[in-house]
Amino acid sequence: MAHGLGKVAPCFVDADTAPFGADASGPKGGLTAIVFPNHLVYLITWYFLALMVAIVGFYVARGEMRQRRR
């Protein structure tokens, strides 16, 4: 939920490149670029990061269990 608004559609809002009456000292619109040129690389990166976290968690948990048995 988006701050108690109920069900809302996922969306992205970006300022226009030349809003009507825009002041030059204000924010510049149209600069946001969301590009994933190779989705497979993105997918592999996050799955390997998750795998590494799981492996480290396993080793930490195993070490904790060994210490508690002593």
CORURWO-V786980 format. One record per backbone hydrogen bond with DSSP energy under -0.5 kcal/mol. NH is the residue of the N-H (numbers start at 0). CO is the residue of the C=O. If there is no record, write none. Layout:
BEGIN
NH_CO ; NH_CO
END
This chain:
BEGIN
1_5 ; 2_0 ; 4_1 ; 7_5 ; 18_15 ; 21_18 ; 25_22 ; 28_26 ; 29_14 ; 34_32 ; 36_34 ; 41_37 ; 42_38 ; 43_39 ; 44_40 ; 45_41 ; 46_42 ; 47_43 ; 48_44 ; 49_45 ; 50_46 ; 51_47 ; 52_48 ; 53_49 ; 54_50 ; 55_51 ; 56_52 ; 57_53 ; 58_54 ; 59_55 ; 60_56 ; 61_57 ; 62_58 ; 63_59 ; 64_60 ; 65_61 ; 66_62 ; 67_63 ; 68_64 ; 69_65 ; 69_66
END
